[in-house]
Amino acid sequence: MDKKTIMVGIQSFVEKAGYFPLDLKMAIKNDTLRVSFAIYKKTQDVSLDDCSKVTLIVRDFLNMLLGKDADFIVDVSSPGAERKIRRFQEFKLFSGKKARIVLNDEKALLGVIVGIEEPDIVILRVDAKDVSIQYAEIANCRLILK
């Protein structure tokens, strides 16, 4: 079974359960498959029960796909309250959340993520005004609690 098929299958099963997989990574070391990722859901914060539920879903999927004798480790976590946003599409996923964006010129903006406009514009609400930012201009972005 190839890596891409396994990753697409995991993503599909996780999304059908109502979660979004983030930073999905897979590696094989000493004949053991290690799968790790964070999960996000729109409705509320991710709990330990959510992580356990998704871990069981992925284990069942891997057992079905690879066989019951397959050796694997599944590590599921929450994205973290002050998660660093790593991909353009995550701005859409985290719309409505507060964020601190640092631009390439080191200017910092604090506001609420409104969403994205294709192909590469991030919309941030700062002081009741929507600001359009080219994704390529963003050096760093983190969700913030307050």
VEXMIPA-730976 format. One line per 2 residues: number of its first residue (from 1); for each residue y negated, x, z negated of C-alpha. Coordinates in steps of 0.05 Angstrom, whole numbers, plus 5000, padded with zeros to 4 digits. Example, Ala and Ser with C-alpha at 12.3 -4.5 7.8 and 13.67 -1.06 7.14 Angstrom:
1> 5090 5246 4844 | 5021 5273 4857
This chain:
1> 5000 5000 5000 | 4933 5029 5019
3> 4873 5035 4972 | 4828 4988 5013
5> 4879 4931 5011 | 4886 4938 4936
7> 4811 4940 4924 | 4798 4879 4969
9> 4853 4841 4933 | 4826 4858 4864
11> 4756 4837 4886 | 4782 4771 4914
13> 4822 4754 4851 | 4764 4771 4805
15> 4714 4730 4846 | 4761 4670 4847
17> 4762 4673 4771 | 4686 4666 4771
19> 4664 4738 4761 | 4632 4791 4804
21> 4664 4861 4802 | 4615 4918 4798
23> 4628 4993 4809 | 4701 4982 4827
25> 4736 5049 4825 | 4808 5068 4837
27> 4843 5134 4829 | 4915 5159 4826
29> 4933 5215 4778 | 5004 5237 4760
31> 5032 5176 4797 | 4990 5129 4754
33> 4940 5082 4788 | 4875 5075 4748
35> 4829 5017 4765 | 4762 5010 4730
37> 4702 4965 4740 | 4651 4922 4704
39> 4646 4847 4712 | 4586 4801 4714
41> 4579 4726 4712 | 4516 4686 4724
43> 4525 4634 4670 | 4523 4678 4607
45> 4535 4747 4581 | 4604 4778 4591
47> 4646 4775 4527 | 4707 4813 4504
49> 4748 4751 4521 | 4721 4754 4592
51> 4742 4827 4599 | 4812 4810 4571
53> 4820 4751 4618 | 4801 4792 4679
55> 4846 4850 4657 | 4905 4802 4654
57> 4888 4774 4723 | 4885 4843 4754
59> 4949 4865 4719 | 4985 4804 4746
61> 4958 4818 4815 | 4979 4891 4813
63> 5049 4873 4787 | 5056 4824 4844
65> 5030 4873 4896 | 5061 4938 4872
67> 5122 4914 4834 | 5136 4909 4759
69> 5156 4982 4755 | 5089 5007 4780
71> 5050 5051 4732 | 4977 5031 4727
73> 4918 5026 4679 | 4865 4972 4684
75> 4797 4983 4651 | 4748 4924 4653
77> 4681 4925 4618 | 4615 4888 4616
79> 4558 4915 4659 | 4516 4930 4598
81> 4451 4899 4575 | 4408 4954 4606
83> 4450 4968 4667 | 4426 5013 4721
85> 4424 4976 4787 | 4460 5018 4838
87> 4464 4976 4902 | 4416 4933 4942
89> 4458 4870 4935 | 4457 4876 4859
91> 4383 4855 4860 | 4406 4787 4886
93> 4462 4784 4834 | 4414 4800 4777
95> 4357 4755 4800 | 4322 4723 4740
97> 4333 4785 4697 | 4279 4831 4671
99> 4278 4900 4702 | 4239 4966 4703
101> 4234 4995 4772 | 4211 5067 4782
103> 4187 5082 4853 | 4194 5148 4890
105> 4121 5163 4874 | 4139 5155 4800
107> 4099 5090 4793 | 4136 5043 4745
109> 4137 4967 4752 | 4160 4920 4698
111> 4178 4848 4717 | 4231 4797 4734
113> 4276 4806 4794 | 4264 4747 4841
115> 4315 4768 4893 | 4320 4803 4960
117> 4298 4792 5032 | 4342 4821 5085
119> 4347 4874 5109 | 4319 4916 5052
121> 4263 4884 5011 | 4268 4873 4936
123> 4222 4820 4906 | 4198 4831 4835
125> 4152 4784 4797 | 4099 4825 4761
127> 4044 4790 4722 | 4058 4723 4756
129> 4053 4754 4826 | 4112 4769 4872
131> 4113 4842 4894 | 4154 4863 4955
133> 4185 4932 4950 | 4223 4970 5004
135> 4292 4987 4976 | 4284 5059 5002
137> 4221 5066 4957 | 4261 5053 4893
139> 4281 5116 4855 | 4311 5080 4796
141> 4319 5010 4769 | 4346 4986 4702
143> 4355 4918 4671 | 4317 4912 4606
145> 4326 4868 4545 | 4253 4855 4529
